[in-house]
Amino acid sequence: MSTFLNLLKGLFLFFCVPYFVWKQKKTTV
């Protein structure tokens, strides 16, 4: 179960971090 949660956390970071960076860039530009 903990491995599944780690995988979920990894996917969350993998998708959310670039999205937030892109959002910040879009607002600043």
C-alpha positions, 0 to 999 in steps of 0.5 A: 500500500505504501508503494502505491501511495509513493507512486501516486505522490510521484505522479502528482509531483510529476504532473503538478510541478510542470503545470504550476511552473507553466502557470507562473510563466504564463502569468508573468509573461 
